[in-house]
């Protein structure tokens, strides 16, 4: 499958290097970046001929059959909508869009087109540890889930990171994990911040704890700590009626998400290519990206007000009669 990647920064480079050498069925044919010289340098590195300074030009190229969007989140909506207009499958890095309204526009545009074309880069669904946890949960090993405890610690984050990004770009992973593991939508959120670290980025309440309440009553607490200094530490435990399940404890603390989730990123791309080639869909789609954006917007509101914030999802246009929640699966 001839693939173009939009974005030659950190995430785009990660996808380019995997697609160029480790993903069966993928033929990388083009790279785009607004800093075209950055796209050209990456293209030279992996031996790709197609170089563009405009993602829309890459999408329009007849040589590109499918697109990975890994540019800045503010560009995602226009690029994903262009892929839908062109009828080209797209894997869009999280978050799908920078607002719930933008995510909704993508959901509606895809529904209007009649087919599934959008996948979203919630790659933890491809991590072996999370997949094993979900399998055992679904098999009923611990009875009904009641509570979950999540830890999401970054050693450090870019200076541009602000309070909103801590929720919409970082905690958004646990929002998707909660929806996917539990098969339910999130109905309400509460953000609580205690003593900040002296290393906190400007205006970021770091660490902070996010309480997610699912439509079925499960409470998920998420510790978000974006300047933890010591390493990249991801934990997840689900407590059920008869026991508990947790991610395996890694032998060593990772330095960053690229190494902690190297297998997940590779398998995410492989599953996407295989699904598109087979005419099916693999993982999290536009609805999951939209739902996560609605939840993280509620988190931003709760962080501002200090109050519990309810989540209001509009009905799924693909299945108007289906309740927005509880839903099972993506
Ligand atoms: C980053 O964008 C990612 O997606 C990482 O998986 C996450 O751990 C990090 O907090 C985000 O900033």
Boltz pocket constraint, residues with backbone or C-beta under 6 A from the ligand:
constraints:
  - pocket:
      binder: B
      contacts: [[A, 94], [A, 154], [A, 157], [A, 169], [A, 170], [A, 171], [A, 173], [A, 257]]
      max_distance: 6.0
